[in-house]
Amino acid sequence: MLKNTDKYWILSVLSLLISGLVTTLSYFSTMSIAKDYFLKDSIKNAQNYIEVVATSIGSSKKKKELKEILERAPYIEKVSFSSTNPIGKFQLKKELLFPDGTSEITVTLNKKEISRKAKSLTQLIAVIVFFISTFFQIVLLLLIRKLYLSPLKEIKRDIKDIYEGKLKKLSEKGSDEFGRIRKSINKMIDSIKEKDTRADIISQFISLLTVGKGFNDEFVSLMRKVLEITETDGIIIGIIQDNENINLKTITKSDKFELEKKLNELEGIEPYILELEKEVETTKKDILSEKEKELGIQYVFGLPMKVFSHKLGFCLFFKESPKALPQEDKNYIRNIAKSIAISVETRKLISELQEKLKKEEKLTETIIKTLVRGIEIRDSYTRGHSERVAFYSKRIAEEINLSKEKINNIYMAAILHDIGKIGIPDSILLKPSKLTDKEYEIIKLHPILSYELLKHIELLEGALDGIRYHHERWNGSGYPKGLKEKEIPIEARIIAIADSFDAMTSNRIYRKAIDKKKAIKEIKEKAGIFYDPEIVEVALPILMYEEPVGLTEEYLDLSIIREIEERRLDYFLRDSLTGVFNRNALEYVYNLMKDKKEAFSVYVVDIAKLREINISQGWKKGDEILKRVVSMIEEKFKPSYIVRYAGDNFVFFINETVEEPVVRKRIEEIEKELDIQLSFVELHNVENIEDLKKELTRIEL
């Protein structure tokens, strides 16, 4: 593609060509006019000259003298008397009256002289036209360069700086289109900065709360940043202490206070949220307690805090105006609430572990495995991962003849290497699709979080390096420190190989396991790039031919495992109202259909005027319609999967092609049964998930 400067010079050349074309056209058009002009002028001059000469001669008898005098005129080429030749364009016939009689004379004009004069005049006009048109073309090009090309270059340079991470606001000079572009870019910069700030606050919450620092001044400062970003005026955090007591922490923009209460003494909206365990959004003042009214609350967005089914308390964001929060702020607050809930649970785990250590003064393998299983219960797709990594790591350490103490440290580090994942929000940890850059940055915190969780436990001191650096890579491309080669502790180099192998050979929600041979090939190819080549050489036979033994995966029976799977699915992939998959599961469901390697069809159903129904007949009626629509789709179409893609929009997949009239008839049956209107679309050309998302976006718009 041509650059702007290239286009400018092409335009300049074209302008010169246009000037030349205009000059050429003017030359040929002027030539004819000039010839006519000089011809007429020559005829007029010839006539006058003949009259004057003839009068001065005075007699027709002096024809020879008359002829010689006339032929000396620059516009007369030939003179003849009593000519019978036809009169042409360049000939003039005239009858002269002399005192002694009349005489007819024919004059032939000088055609070459007339053409020469016409050509000279035409050339002069063409040169003038060329210079005038070229002058104005150059002026126009200079104006284009100054008014458009230069500002565009400046904006391009500013955008390049933004792309490189230099979020410096532009000068909003001028009120023209470029000024408006700069204003739009500044708005984009403000939006990027706000999103970065939001992500940074989430990251700080995870770091602060997961390591057990609690609700200190740093937490209060972060919480006030959240209030500022979401334009809320305060938050009440209720944390259940035991079966009878709850701790209430209130933070506003200018104040903070804490209160211990009995659970049965709660009033206002707080017991309502705890009892229903659902989000509450309201502007009704009559359900607020006296204390809540004293805070000037006019709008409340409250969320229960829980991990799986374990009720931990609630978060109640409030405003002193009745204006509702936008959806973006609600989603952000939900993540904040989840982070706080996870931190509360983590602190309890840490507290319990520390209490156990104080009582027993030692850390047993059983306690460690119990803690690790707590993480694996949260994400059951990784069940047994830590124990398998520990087995492989221990065997590799034994093969390279490390000391018994070192082997034990490596085993303990491998068991605990992922414990920091307990501090990663479920929305990231359980996400079935590709992580964003910001989400990946948060995932990369887990080795540091693991280290922070365990660094004060004396008996684990020798295992900390293996835990902290197990994601470092031989070529320096790893994290958290970017260590290279032998800078990486040997414990971490061993665990990195075992961890990668087990990850590749285990099923995940977002991909299937690969067989051992492919995993071995992958590790072998990455030796000297990601992994220590000497350790890889020792590890490959162990990874290929040895099976982990002594694992205790029977700690959960199958019924509990299924319950955990359902809860995990409900938490992230299920729509709580209809029971079908939610928007987050679209890519997961699409991949399930593709994995079957069978033809399938994709349909979209949209409930018309559901918003009006909710307003006129109530949300309960709208919820009932949503559930009935799902039920009828299942009955009429027998779909493999249904995804609630938007509030009133469902995508479903079937393993057959249904004729259009049949589809229309079934839809009409649903409409008649439920007394509603449905819009229905079959999606074509969805060869991959991106095509599907584009089609759904187009339908939404």
C-alpha positions in Angstrom: 0.0 0.0 0.0 1.3 3.5 -0.9 2.3 5.9 1.9 0.7 9.3 2.1 4.0 10.9 0.9 4.1 8.6 -2.1 0.5 9.5 -2.9 1.3 13.2 -2.6 4.1 13.1 -5.2 1.9 11.0 -7.5 -0.7 13.7 -7.2 2.0 16.3 -8.0 3.0 14.6 -11.2 -0.7 14.2 -12.1 -1.1 17.9 -11.6 1.7 18.7 -14.0 0.3 16.3 -16.5 -3.1 18.0 -16.2 -1.4 21.4 -16.8 0.3 20.0 -19.9 -3.0 18.6 -21.1 -4.8 21.9 -20.5 -2.0 23.7 -22.4 -2.2 21.3 -25.3 -6.0 21.6 -25.6 -5.7 25.4 -25.4 -3.1 25.4 -28.1 -5.2 23.5 -30.6 -8.4 25.3 -29.8 -6.7 28.8 -30.0 -4.9 28.0 -33.3 -8.2 27.9 -35.3 -9.5 31.1 -33.7 -6.1 32.9 -34.3 -6.1 31.9 -38.0 -9.6 33.3 -38.5 -8.6 36.4 -36.7 -5.5 37.1 -38.7 -7.2 36.1 -42.0 -10.0 38.7 -41.4 -7.4 41.3 -40.3 -5.4 40.6 -43.5 -8.5 40.9 -45.7 -9.4 44.2 -44.1 -5.9 45.5 -44.4 -5.6 44.4 -48.0 -8.9 46.1 -48.9 -7.7 49.3 -47.3 -4.3 49.1 -48.9 -5.8 48.4 -52.4 -8.0 51.5 -52.1 -5.2 53.7 -51.0 -2.8 52.5 -53.6 -5.3 52.6 -56.4 -6.3 56.2 -55.5 -2.7 57.3 -55.5 -2.0 55.6 -58.9 -5.1 57.2 -60.3 -5.3 55.3 -63.6 -6.0 51.8 -64.7 -3.3 52.2 -67.3 -0.7 52.0 -64.7 -1.5 48.3 -63.8 2.2 47.2 -63.7 3.1 49.9 -61.2 -0.1 49.1 -59.2 0.8 45.4 -59.1 4.4 46.0 -57.9 3.3 48.3 -55.2 0.5 45.9 -53.9 2.9 42.9 -53.9 5.2 44.7 -51.5 2.5 44.5 -48.7 3.3 41.8 -46.1 -0.1 40.3 -46.3 -0.4 40.1 -50.1 1.4 37.3 -52.0 0.1 37.7 -55.6 -1.9 40.2 -57.7 -3.7 39.6 -61.0 -6.0 41.6 -63.2 -9.2 40.3 -64.8 -8.6 36.8 -63.3 -11.0 34.0 -64.0 -9.6 31.8 -61.1 -12.2 31.0 -58.4 -12.0 33.1 -55.3 -10.8 31.0 -52.3 -10.4 31.6 -48.6 -7.1 33.4 -49.1 -8.2 35.4 -52.2 -9.8 38.8 -52.5 -11.5 40.1 -55.8 -12.2 43.8 -56.1 -13.4 46.1 -58.9 -11.6 49.4 -59.0 -13.0 52.6 -60.4 -10.5 54.9 -62.2 -11.0 58.2 -64.0 -10.5 56.4 -67.3 -12.6 53.4 -66.5 -13.0 50.3 -64.3 -10.6 47.4 -63.7 -11.1 44.1 -61.8 -8.2 43.0 -59.5 -7.7 39.7 -57.7 -5.4 39.6 -54.6 -4.0 36.3 -53.1 -3.2 36.8 -49.4 0.1 35.4 -47.9 -1.2 32.2 -46.3 2.2 31.4 -44.7 2.5 34.8 -43.1 -1.1 34.5 -41.7 -0.3 31.0 -40.3 3.0 32.1 -38.8 1.3 35.0 -37.0 -1.5 32.7 -35.8 1.0 30.1 -34.6 3.1 32.7 -32.7 0.1 34.1 -30.9 -1.2 30.6 -30.1 2.1 29.6 -28.6 2.2 32.7 -26.5 -1.3 32.0 -25.2 -0.4 28.3 -24.5 2.7 29.3 -22.5 0.7 31.8 -20.4 -2.1 29.2 -19.8 0.6 26.6 -18.8 2.2 28.9 -16.3 -1.1 30.1 -14.8 -2.5 26.6 -14.5 0.8 25.2 -13.1 1.0 28.1 -10.6 -2.5 27.4 -9.2 -1.8 23.6 -9.2 1.3 24.2 -7.1 -0.6 26.5 -4.7 -3.3 23.9 -4.4 -0.7 21.1 -3.7 1.1 23.2 -1.1 -2.3 23.9 0.6 -3.1 20.2 0.6 0.4 19.5 2.1 0.0 22.1 4.8 -3.7 21.6 5.7 -4.0 17.8 5.3 -0.8 15.9 4.8 1.2 17.5 7.6 -1.6 17.1 10.2 -2.0 13.5 9.1 1.7 12.8 9.6 1.5 14.3 13.0 -1.5 12.2 14.0 0.1 9.1 12.6 3.2 9.8 14.7 1.1 10.2 17.8 -0.8 7.0 17.1 2.5 5.1 16.8 3.5 6.5 20.2 0.2 5.2 21.6 0.8 1.8 20.0 4.2 1.7 21.7 2.5 2.3 25.1 3.2 6.1 25.4 -0.3 7.1 26.5 0.3 10.9 26.2 -2.7 13.0 25.5 -2.6 15.0 22.2 -3.0 18.8 21.9 -6.6 19.5 20.9 -5.7 22.4 18.7 -8.1 23.6 16.0 -11.8 22.9 15.5 -11.4 21.2 12.1 -11.7 17.5 11.4 -8.1 16.9 12.7 -9.0 18.6 16.0 -12.0 16.4 16.3 -9.8 13.3 15.5 -7.4 14.4 18.3 -10.3 14.7 20.7 -11.5 11.2 19.8 -8.0 9.8 20.3 -7.8 11.5 23.7 -11.1 9.9 24.7 -9.6 6.5 23.6 -6.5 7.2 25.7 -8.7 8.0 28.8 -10.6 4.8 28.2 -7.4 2.7 27.9 -6.0 4.3 31.1 -9.2 3.6 33.0 -9.3 0.0 31.9 -5.6 -0.4 32.8 -6.4 1.1 36.2 -9.2 -1.3 36.7 -7.1 -4.3 35.8 -4.3 -3.0 38.0 -6.6 -2.6 41.0 -7.8 -6.2 40.5 -4.2 -7.4 40.4 -3.4 -5.4 43.6 -6.4 -6.9 45.3 -5.3 -10.4 44.5 -1.7 -9.7 45.7 -2.9 -7.9 48.8 -5.7 -10.2 50.0 -4.4 -13.6 48.9 -1.2 -13.3 50.9 -3.3 -12.7 54.0 -2.6 -9.0 54.8 -6.3 -8.5 55.3 -8.3 -5.3 55.3 -5.6 -2.9 56.2 -5.0 0.8 55.1 -3.7 -0.4 51.7 -7.0 -2.3 51.2 -9.0 0.8 52.2 -7.0 2.9 49.7 -7.7 0.4 46.9 -11.3 0.2 47.8 -11.6 4.0 47.6 -10.1 3.8 44.1 -12.9 1.4 43.2 -15.5 3.8 44.6 -14.0 6.6 42.5 -13.9 4.5 39.2 -17.4 3.2 39.6 -18.7 6.6 40.9 -20.2 5.0 44.0 -20.1 6.6 47.4 -19.4 3.7 49.7 -19.3 -0.1 50.4 -20.4 -2.3 53.3 -18.6 -5.6 53.5 -20.1 -8.2 55.7 -17.9 -11.2 56.6 -19.4 -14.1 58.5 -17.2 -15.0 61.4 -19.1 -18.1 62.7 -22.6 -19.4 62.9 -23.7 -16.4 65.1 -21.5 -13.4 64.3 -20.7 -11.2 61.4 -18.1 -8.5 61.0 -19.3 -5.3 59.1 -16.7 -3.0 57.5 -18.0 0.2 56.0 -15.8 2.3 53.7 -16.8 5.7 52.2 -14.7 8.2 50.3 -13.9 10.0 53.5 -14.5 7.6 56.4 -14.2 4.0 57.5 -15.6 2.1 60.5 -16.0 -1.5 61.7 -18.7 -3.2 63.7 -19.3 -6.7 65.1 -22.9 -7.9 65.1 -25.0 -11.0 65.6 -26.3 -12.5 62.4 -29.8 -12.4 63.8 -29.4 -8.6 64.6 -28.9 -7.7 60.9 -31.6 -5.4 59.5 -32.4 -3.6 56.3 -31.2 -5.0 53.0 -28.3 -7.0 54.5 -30.2 -10.1 55.8 -32.2 -10.0 52.5 -29.0 -10.5 50.5 -27.7 -13.2 52.8 -31.0 -15.1 52.8 -31.6 -14.9 49.0 -28.0 -15.4 48.0 -28.7 -13.3 44.9 -27.7 -9.9 43.6 -30.0 -7.1 44.7 -30.3 -3.7 43.0 -32.8 -1.2 44.4 -33.7 2.4 45.1 -36.4 1.6 47.6 -35.7 3.4 50.9 -38.3 1.5 52.9 -36.1 -1.7 53.0 -33.1 0.1 54.3 -32.1 0.1 58.0 -31.8 3.3 60.0 -28.0 3.1 59.8 -28.2 2.7 56.1 -30.5 5.7 55.8 -28.1 7.8 57.9 -25.4 7.1 55.2 -27.7 8.9 52.7 -28.2 5.7 50.6 -30.5 6.1 47.7 -29.3 3.3 45.4 -27.9 -0.1 46.4 -26.1 -2.8 44.4 -25.5 -5.8 46.7 -23.9 -9.1 46.0 -23.5 -12.3 48.1 -20.0 -13.5 48.7 -19.4 -17.3 48.4 -17.0 -19.8 47.2 -18.9 -22.7 45.6 -21.9 -23.1 48.1 -20.0 -21.8 51.1 -21.6 -18.6 52.2 -19.0 -16.0 53.3 -21.0 -12.8 53.5 -21.9 -9.9 51.2 -20.7 -6.7 49.5 -23.0 -3.8 49.3 -22.1 -0.9 47.1 -24.2 2.2 47.5 -24.8 5.7 46.1 -26.3 8.8 47.5 -28.2 9.3 44.2 -30.8 7.0 42.6 -28.9 6.8 39.3 -28.2 3.1 38.5 -24.8 1.7 37.7 -23.9 1.0 34.1 -23.4 -2.7 33.2 -19.6 -2.3 32.8 -19.3 -1.1 36.4 -21.5 -3.9 37.7 -19.3 -6.5 36.0 -16.2 -4.8 37.5 -17.8 -4.8 41.0 -18.7 -8.5 40.6 -15.0 -9.2 40.0 -14.0 -7.2 43.1 -16.6 -9.1 45.2 -15.2 -12.4 43.9 -11.6 -11.3 44.7 -12.7 -10.4 48.3 -14.6 -13.7 48.7 -11.5 -15.6 47.5 -9.3 -13.7 49.9 -11.6 -14.4 52.8 -11.5 -18.1 52.0 -7.7 -18.0 51.5 -7.1 -16.3 54.8 -9.2 -18.9 56.5 -7.2 -21.7 54.8 -3.9 -19.9 55.8 -5.2 -19.4 59.3 -6.2 -23.0 59.7 -2.9 -24.1 58.3 -0.9 -21.9 60.7 -3.0 -23.0 63.6 -2.3 -26.6 62.7 1.5 -25.9 62.4 1.5 -24.2 65.8 -0.2 -27.2 67.4 1.8 -29.9 65.7 5.0 -27.9 65.0 5.5 -29.7 61.7 4.1 -29.9 58.3 3.0 -33.3 57.2 2.6 -34.5 53.6 -1.1 -35.3 54.4 -1.8 -31.6 55.3 -0.1 -30.4 52.2 -1.9 -32.7 49.9 -5.2 -31.7 51.6 -4.5 -28.1 50.8 -3.5 -28.9 47.2 -6.7 -30.9 46.8 -8.6 -27.9 48.0 -7.2 -26.1 44.9 -8.0 -29.0 42.6 -11.5 -29.2 43.9 -11.9 -25.6 42.8 -10.7 -26.6 39.3 -11.3 -30.4 39.1 -9.9 -30.6 35.6 -6.4 -30.4 37.3 -7.3 -33.2 39.8 -4.1 -35.1 40.7 -1.9 -32.8 38.7 0.3 -31.7 41.6 0.8 -35.3 42.9 1.8 -36.5 39.4 4.2 -33.6 38.9 5.7 -34.4 42.4 6.2 -38.0 41.4 8.0 -37.2 38.1 10.1 -34.4 39.8 11.2 -36.7 42.6 12.2 -39.5 40.2 14.2 -37.1 38.0 15.9 -35.7 41.1 16.8 -39.2 42.2 18.2 -40.1 38.7 20.6 -37.1 38.8 21.8 -38.1 42.3 20.7 -35.1 44.3 20.9 -35.2 48.0 18.0 -36.7 50.0 17.2 -33.3 51.5 17.2 -31.7 48.0 14.9 -34.5 46.7 12.5 -33.9 49.5 12.5 -30.2 48.9 11.8 -30.8 45.2 8.9 -33.2 46.1 7.4 -30.6 48.5 7.8 -27.8 46.0 6.2 -29.8 43.2 3.2 -30.7 45.5 2.7 -27.0 46.3 3.8 -25.3 43.0 0.3 -24.3 42.0 -1.2 -23.4 45.4 -1.2 -19.7 44.4 -3.9 -20.3 41.9 -6.3 -20.2 44.8 -5.9 -16.4 44.5 -6.8 -16.2 40.8 -10.5 -15.3 40.1 -12.7 -18.1 38.7 -13.5 -15.9 35.8 -9.9 -16.3 34.7 -8.9 -19.7 36.1 -11.9 -21.5 34.6 -12.2 -19.5 31.4 -12.7 -22.0 28.5 -11.4 -19.7 25.8 -8.1 -17.9 25.1 -7.1 -15.5 27.9 -6.6 -11.8 27.1 -3.2 -10.2 27.7 -4.4 -8.7 31.0 -5.9 -12.0 32.2 -2.6 -13.8 31.3 -0.7 -11.2 33.3 -2.9 -12.1 36.3 -2.4 -15.9 35.8 1.4 -15.2 35.8 1.0 -14.0 39.4 0.4 -17.5 40.7 4.0 -18.5 41.4 4.5 -15.3 43.4 1.3 -15.9 45.2 2.3 -19.5 46.0 5.6 -18.2 47.3 3.9 -15.4 49.4 1.5 -17.9 50.9 4.2 -20.3 52.1 7.3 -18.2 52.7 6.7 -17.9 56.5 6.4 -21.6 56.9 9.9 -22.6 58.2 9.7 -26.2 57.2 9.1 -25.2 53.5 12.1 -22.9 53.3 14.1 -25.3 51.0 11.1 -25.7 48.6 10.4 -22.0 48.0 12.8 -21.6 45.0 11.2 -24.5 43.2 7.8 -23.0 43.8 8.6 -19.4 42.9 10.6 -20.1 39.7 9.0 -23.2 38.1 7.8 -21.1 35.2 11.2 -19.7 34.3 12.6 -20.9 31.0 16.1 -21.8 29.9 16.3 -19.0 27.3 15.0 -16.3 29.7 11.5 -16.1 28.3 9.7 -17.3 31.5 8.3 -15.5 34.5 8.3 -13.9 37.1 12.0 -12.8 36.9 13.1 -13.8 33.4 16.0 -16.0 34.7 18.2 -17.8 32.2 20.0 -21.2 32.2 21.8 -21.9 35.4 20.4 -18.8 37.1 17.3 -20.8 37.5 17.4 -23.0 40.6 17.7 -26.7 39.8 14.5 -27.5 41.7 12.6 -25.2 39.4 14.3 -26.6 36.2 13.2 -30.1 37.2 9.6 -29.1 38.1 9.3 -27.1 34.9 9.8 -30.3 32.8 7.5 -32.4 34.9 4.8 -29.7 35.0 4.8 -29.2 31.2 4.7 -32.9 30.5 1.7 -33.6 32.8 -0.1 -30.5 31.5 0.2 -31.7 27.9 -0.9 -35.3 28.8 -3.9 -34.2 30.9 -7.4 -33.2 29.8 -8.3 -29.5 30.2 -11.7 -27.8 29.7 -10.2 -25.9 26.7 -8.4 -28.8 25.0 -7.9 -32.6 25.1 -4.8 -34.3 26.3 -2.1 -35.4 23.8 -0.4 -38.8 24.0 2.9 -39.4 25.7 4.9 -39.7 22.5 3.8 -36.2 21.2 4.5 -34.7 24.6 8.0 -36.3 24.8 8.7 -35.0 21.2 7.6 -31.5 22.3 9.8 -31.4 25.3 12.8 -32.8 23.3 12.4 -30.1 20.7 12.3 -27.4 23.4 15.4 -28.7 25.2 17.9 -25.8 25.2 15.1 -23.4 24.6 12.6 -23.8 27.4 14.3 -26.6 29.4 17.7 -27.6 30.7 19.0 -30.0 28.0 20.9 -32.1 30.5 17.9 -32.6 32.7 15.7 -33.3 29.7 18.0 -36.2 28.7 17.6 -37.8 32.2 13.9 -37.0 32.3 12.7 -38.5 29.0 12.9 -42.2 29.9 11.1 -41.6 33.2 8.3 -39.6 31.6 7.9 -42.1 28.8 8.0 -45.4 30.7 7.2 -44.8 34.4 3.7 -44.3 35.7 3.0 -42.3 38.9 2.3 -44.7 41.8 1.1 -44.1 45.3 -1.4 -41.4 44.2 -4.4 -40.9 46.5 -7.1 -39.8 44.0 -9.7 -41.8 45.9 -10.0 -38.9 48.4 -13.3 -38.0 46.6 -15.9 -40.5 45.5 -17.4 -40.1 42.0 -20.7 -38.5 43.2 -18.7 -35.7 44.9 -16.6 -35.3 41.8 -19.7 -35.0 39.6 -21.2 -32.4 42.1 -17.9 -30.4 41.9 -18.0 -30.5 38.1 -21.6 -29.3 38.1 -20.9 -26.5 40.5 -17.8 -25.4 38.5 -19.9 -25.5 35.3 -22.8 -23.6 37.0 -20.4 -21.0 38.3 -18.8 -20.1 35.0 -20.7 -21.8 32.1 -24.3 -22.1 33.2 -27.1 -19.6 33.1 -28.6 -19.7 36.5 -32.1 -18.9 35.3 -32.6 -21.3 32.4 -30.0 -24.0 33.2 -28.5 -23.9 29.7 -25.0 -22.7 28.8 -24.3 -19.0 29.1 -22.4 -16.7 26.8 -19.0 -17.7 28.3 -19.5 -21.2 27.1 -20.1 -20.5 23.4 -16.5 -21.3 22.3 -16.5 -24.4 24.6 -19.8 -25.7 23.1 -18.7 -25.0 19.6 -15.5 -26.9 20.0 -17.5 -29.9 21.5 -19.6 -29.9 18.3 -16.6 -29.7 16.1 -14.8 -32.5 18.0 -17.7 -34.9 17.0 -16.6 -34.5 13.4 -20.2 -34.6 12.2 -22.2 -32.0 10.3 -24.3 -29.8 12.5 -26.6 -26.8 12.2 -26.6 -23.5 14.2 -29.8 -21.6 14.9 -30.5 -18.3 16.7 -33.8 -17.5 18.4 -34.6 -14.1 19.8 -37.7 -13.3 21.9 -39.3 -10.2 20.6 -40.4 -7.4 23.0 -39.2 -9.3 26.1 -38.3 -5.9 27.7 -41.8 -4.7 27.2 -43.1 -7.9 28.8 -40.8 -7.4 31.8 -42.0 -3.8 32.3 -45.7 -4.4 31.8 -46.1 -7.9 33.4 -43.1 -8.1 35.7 -39.7 -9.8 35.7 -41.2 -13.0 37.0 -43.3 -13.3 33.9 -40.3 -12.6 31.7 -38.2 -15.2 33.5 -41.0 -17.8 33.1 -41.1 -17.1 29.3 -37.3 -17.5 29.1 -37.5 -20.9 30.8 -40.5 -22.0 28.7 -38.7 -21.1 25.5 -35.8 -23.2 26.5 -38.1 -26.1 27.4 -40.0 -25.8 24.1 -36.7 -25.6 22.0 -35.5 -28.8 23.7 -38.9 -30.5 23.0 -39.2 -29.4 19.4 -35.6 -29.5 18.2 -33.8 -31.9 20.5 -30.6 -29.8 20.3 -27.2 -31.1 21.5 -26.6 -27.8 23.3 -28.3 -24.5 24.0 -26.5 -21.2 24.8 -28.1 -18.2 26.2 -26.1 -15.7 24.3 -27.9 -12.5 25.4 -30.8 -11.7 27.7 -33.5 -12.7 25.2 -31.3 -14.5 22.7 -30.5 -18.3 22.4 -28.1 -20.1 20.2 -28.6 -23.9 19.8 -26.8 -26.7 17.9 -28.4 -29.8 16.4 -26.8 -32.8 14.6 -29.1 -32.6 11.6 -30.3 -30.4 8.9 -33.9 -29.4 9.2 -35.9 -28.1 6.2 -36.9 -24.5 6.4 -40.7 -25.2 6.4 -40.3 -27.7 9.3 -38.2 -25.2 11.3 -40.8 -22.4 10.7 -43.6 -24.7 11.7 -41.9 -25.6 15.0 -41.2 -22.0 15.7 -44.8 -21.1 15.0 -45.9 -23.8 17.4 -43.7 -22.3 20.2 -45.0 -18.8 19.5 -48.6 -20.1 19.6 -48.1 -22.1 22.7 -46.4 -19.2 24.6 -48.3 -16.3 22.9 -45.0 -14.5 22.0 -43.1 -13.5 18.9 -39.8 -15.1 18.0 -37.2 -14.1 15.4 -35.4 -17.0 14.0 -32.2 -17.3 12.0 -30.1 -20.2 10.7 -26.4 -19.4 10.6 -24.4 -20.5 7.6 -20.7 -20.5 6.8 -19.6 -20.8 10.4 -16.4 -22.7 9.7 -14.8 -21.5 12.9 -15.6 -19.9 16.2 -14.6 -16.4 14.9 -17.1 -16.7 12.0 -19.8 -17.7 14.5 -19.1 -14.7 16.8 -19.1 -12.3 13.8 -22.5 -13.6 12.7 -23.9 -13.3 16.2 -22.5 -9.8 16.5 -24.1 -8.9 13.2 -27.5 -10.2 14.4 -27.2 -8.3 17.7 -26.6 -5.1 15.8 
